[in-house]
Amino acid sequence: MVEDYERGSSDEIQAQPWQTDTCIGSWHYERARFDDHTYKTVAQVAQMLVNIVSKNGNLLLNIPVRGDGTIDDDEIAFLRGLGDWMAVNGEGIFGSRPWKVYGEGPAHVAGGMFNENKVKYGAQDIRFTTKGGALYAYFLGWPADGKVTIHVLRSLAADQAGVAGQPPLLERKIASIRLLGAAGNSAWTQDADGLHVELPAGAAPAPVGALRLTFE
């Protein structure tokens, strides 16, 4: 058995795998969703997916079909868009595990069912996954200034000095940071306020971006 949050989410990392089941529209095919173009967007689902995976969850996503088994043009466009996003950012999703903390940021809603529309994510909302020794930091909105700050990834020196009285999260020095889908590494600095990353100037804004951190 797996704990399920229908159209909702856990608000913390769960020790056991869990699942969210939701739909891009209504559970059954509803023509008005197509006529009014009110399906969930790629951005909404990408944000939802990353939040869920960071907490040891799985997303079961329903695409409602017509009576003859076909899907409409908006659904096709959605699936292509999500597929394009996954082709770039799925590296930190498939086969990944939760990190020490699921993330940080102002967006928060209590865990439970039927609350997926009660939270709005932005560039300050960060979610973590880990795989193969790398740490993935997903930012749930594209920053207008092209800069990402992750406060919990402050410098080792700051952690060792006992900043905020919290135990250190990073045990090794960062070796490189790369925006998934971009060529080359990103410029970054680290201090007592956190990790500050400059996104590549030519990077195309995405609904959710991901940084891959490797360590010495």
C-alpha positions in Angstrom: 0.0 0.0 0.0 1.1 3.6 -0.7 -0.2 6.7 1.0 -2.0 8.9 -1.6 -2.7 12.6 -1.5 -5.5 13.2 -4.1 -4.8 16.6 -5.7 -2.5 17.5 -2.8 0.9 16.9 -1.4 2.9 16.1 1.7 4.5 19.0 3.5 7.6 17.1 4.5 10.0 14.4 3.4 8.3 11.1 4.0 10.3 8.0 5.1 8.2 5.8 2.8 7.3 6.5 -0.8 4.0 8.2 -1.3 2.0 9.5 -4.2 -0.1 12.4 -5.5 -2.8 11.6 -8.0 -4.2 14.5 -10.0 -5.4 15.5 -13.5 -4.6 18.3 -15.9 -8.4 19.0 -16.0 -11.4 17.1 -14.7 -11.1 13.4 -14.0 -13.4 12.7 -17.0 -13.1 14.3 -20.4 -14.8 17.7 -20.3 -15.2 19.6 -23.5 -15.4 23.0 -21.7 -11.8 22.5 -20.6 -10.7 22.5 -24.2 -13.0 25.2 -25.3 -11.9 27.5 -22.5 -8.2 26.4 -22.5 -8.2 25.8 -18.7 -6.0 22.7 -18.5 -3.0 22.9 -16.1 0.0 24.4 -17.7 3.4 22.8 -18.1 4.7 25.2 -15.5 2.1 24.2 -12.9 2.8 20.5 -13.4 6.6 20.9 -13.4 6.4 22.8 -10.2 4.1 20.2 -8.7 6.3 17.3 -9.8 9.5 18.7 -8.4 7.9 19.6 -5.1 6.6 16.0 -4.8 9.8 14.3 -5.8 11.8 16.4 -3.3 9.7 14.8 -0.6 10.0 11.2 -1.7 6.8 11.2 -3.6 5.6 10.1 -7.0 3.2 12.0 -9.4 0.4 10.1 -11.1 -0.9 12.5 -13.7 -4.2 11.8 -15.6 -4.8 13.0 -19.2 -8.5 12.6 -19.8 -9.5 11.1 -23.1 -12.5 11.5 -25.3 -15.0 8.7 -25.7 -13.1 7.4 -28.8 -9.8 7.3 -26.9 -8.3 10.3 -28.5 -7.0 13.5 -26.8 -7.5 17.1 -27.9 -5.0 19.6 -29.3 -4.4 21.4 -26.0 -3.6 18.0 -24.3 -1.2 17.2 -27.1 0.5 20.5 -26.8 0.8 20.1 -23.0 2.4 16.6 -23.3 4.9 17.9 -25.9 5.7 20.8 -23.6 6.2 18.6 -20.5 8.2 16.2 -22.6 10.5 19.0 -23.7 10.9 20.1 -20.1 11.7 16.6 -18.9 14.2 16.0 -21.7 16.3 18.8 -20.2 15.5 18.6 -16.5 14.6 14.9 -15.9 18.2 14.1 -14.9 17.4 15.2 -11.3 14.0 13.5 -11.3 14.4 9.9 -12.6 16.2 7.7 -10.2 16.8 10.5 -7.7 16.4 10.5 -4.0 15.4 13.2 -1.5 18.2 15.2 0.1 18.6 16.3 3.7 16.0 18.9 3.4 13.4 19.2 0.7 14.0 22.9 0.0 13.3 26.4 1.0 11.2 29.4 0.0 8.1 31.4 0.9 5.5 29.2 -0.7 4.0 26.8 1.8 0.8 25.0 2.3 -0.1 22.4 4.9 0.1 18.8 3.7 -3.1 17.0 2.7 -5.5 16.4 -0.1 -7.3 18.8 -2.4 -5.0 21.8 -1.8 -3.0 21.9 -5.0 -4.5 25.3 -6.0 -3.6 27.0 -2.7 0.1 27.5 -3.3 1.8 29.8 -5.8 5.5 29.1 -6.5 8.2 31.5 -7.5 11.9 31.9 -8.2 12.7 31.9 -4.4 11.2 28.5 -3.9 13.9 25.9 -4.2 13.5 22.1 -4.1 16.4 19.5 -3.8 17.0 16.0 -5.1 20.2 14.0 -5.2 21.6 11.3 -7.5 25.1 9.8 -8.1 26.8 12.2 -5.7 25.3 15.3 -7.4 22.8 17.7 -5.8 20.1 19.1 -7.9 18.5 22.4 -6.9 15.3 23.2 -8.8 14.1 26.8 -8.7 10.3 27.0 -9.2 10.2 30.2 -11.3 12.7 32.0 -13.5 14.4 34.9 -11.8 14.0 38.2 -13.6 17.6 39.2 -12.8 19.1 35.9 -13.8 20.4 35.2 -10.3 19.5 32.3 -8.0 20.1 32.5 -4.2 19.9 29.4 -2.1 20.1 30.4 1.6 20.5 26.9 3.1 23.6 26.3 1.0 25.8 28.9 2.8 29.5 28.5 2.9 31.2 25.8 4.9 33.1 28.5 6.8 29.8 30.1 7.8 28.4 26.7 8.9 31.5 25.9 10.9 31.1 29.2 12.6 27.7 28.2 13.8 25.6 30.6 11.8 22.0 30.5 12.9 22.8 27.7 15.3 22.0 25.1 12.7 24.2 22.0 11.7 25.9 22.3 8.4 24.1 20.8 5.3 27.1 20.8 3.0 29.9 18.5 4.1 32.1 19.1 1.1 33.2 22.1 -1.0 31.3 22.8 -4.2 33.4 21.9 -7.3 31.0 23.1 -10.1 27.5 24.3 -10.8 25.8 23.9 -14.1 22.3 24.9 -15.3 20.7 21.8 -16.9 20.4 22.4 -20.6 23.2 24.9 -20.7 26.8 24.5 -21.9 29.5 25.1 -19.4 29.4 25.9 -15.7 27.8 28.8 -14.0 29.6 31.5 -12.0 28.8 31.4 -8.3 29.8 32.7 -4.9 29.1 31.5 -1.5 28.9 33.4 1.8 27.0 33.4 5.1 23.8 34.4 3.3 23.9 31.4 1.0 24.9 30.3 -2.5 24.6 32.9 -5.2 24.5 31.6 -8.8 24.6 33.6 -12.0 22.5 31.9 -14.7 24.0 31.9 -18.2 23.1 35.1 -20.1 21.8 33.2 -23.1 19.8 30.7 -21.2 16.1 30.5 -22.4 13.8 31.0 -19.4 12.0 27.8 -18.3 9.0 27.3 -16.1 11.3 25.5 -13.6 15.1 25.5 -13.9 17.6 23.1 -12.3 21.2 23.5 -11.1 23.5 20.5 -10.9 26.0 20.8 -8.1 29.1 18.6 -7.9 31.5 18.4 -5.0 35.3 18.1 -4.4 
